[in-house]
Amino acid sequence: MEKSFSQEIPKKVQEIVDFIKSSEEYQKYLYLENKMKSHPIIPKTIEEIKKLQKEAVQKESQELDITSIEQRLSSLEKELKDIPLYQDFLYQQENLDHLFTYIKDTIEQLFQF
C-alpha cells in the first residue's frame, strides 16, 4: 500500500521537531528560560517593558508624545542586556533562530527548479 503525501509530511516534520527538541541547543535554551523565570529582576523588568510598550502604542495612536516612555524603555532594555543570564538566553535564542532559518532555507533550496 502506497503511503500518501499528506500522511508522511506530518511524520517527517515531527522527526525534525523531535531532533531539535533533543538537541543540546534547545535543551540549553529551555534551561536558560527556566532560570530567567526565577531570576529576581528579569521577569519584573520584562513585564514592565511590555506595559510600557502597550502604553507607547496607545499614546502614539493618539498622537501624544512618547519620548519619556521611549527613554524608560531604553533604560530597562539596557538593564536587561547587562544581566549575563539574559545575554546567554539571547545568544541561545539567536542560535535556535539560525537553526530554524537554516532548515527553512534548505527546504526552499531543494525545491528550486
Secondary structure, 3 states (H helix, E strand, C coil): CCCCHHHHHHHHHHHHHHHHHHCHHHHHHHHHHHHHHCCCCHHHHHHHHHHHHHHHHHHHHCCCCCHHHHHHHHHHHHHHHCCHHHHHHHHHHHHHHHHHHHHHHHHHHHCCC
